[in-house]
Amino acid sequence: MKRKTLQSIVQFLVKHLTRTEFIGIENVPVSGGVIIAINHISHIDTAVMFVNPRRPDITALVTTKYLSNPFVKWFTITAEGIWIDRDIADFTAIRKASEALASGQALGIAPEGTRSKNAQLQRGKPGTIMLAMKSGIPIVPVGITGTEDALKKLSHLHRPHIVVRFGEPIILPTFEPGHRSEELKRWTEILMQRIAELLPESYRGVYAEAVENKK
């Protein structure tokens, strides 16, 4: 099966089996390299982002631990995703991601590095900011809700309500020499807080207090 065929099938399923809203999609540039940074609460997050109405060219970083799952493996390969081993410094994956961004593609990343098992935000890791810094690419924060129990609802013949909310792009400044580590950490926290702001309070996890303190 070709990527476009898979995309058409997923689009049909999302449209007819779920009530999915893409809010603030205008915040995503229509062309050019961009990182789409999402909270990760379900295996189907990638499928939903795969059929976003703004950037059909989107690819994504997918952890190699899913290679043991036949369906996820097949889906990722067919969708032309990029495998990344999160247990090591996977330079091959970073190179492929950088090449995709340089070619003008949209790239989906979960800054948490893994799926949250309770649908609440976990601490972000600096890889997303590092990639954006090296590529000179904007980051669009995204908050997803409703996918965490979507499969369960579908199994009971209920249409899950999925909301994908896009925030304003983050443009990183030039990091000062000698302060790279501190800046990576600071901007990772800024990115994660921006994602948290796009989510209901019950999804904000470790960033709930930071969002409240900004009000």
Secondary structure, DSSP 4 states (H G I P E B T S, - for coil): --HHHHHHHHHHHHHHHSEEEEESGGGS-SSS-EEEEE---STTHHHHHHT-SS-TT-EEEEEGGGGGSHHHHHHHHHTT-EEE-TTS--HHHHHHHHHHHHTT-EEEE-TTSS--SSSS-----THHHHHHHHHT--EEEEEEES-TTHHHHHHTT---EEEEEE-PPB-PPPPPTT-HHHHHHHHHHHHHHHHHHTS-GGG-GGGHHHHHHH-
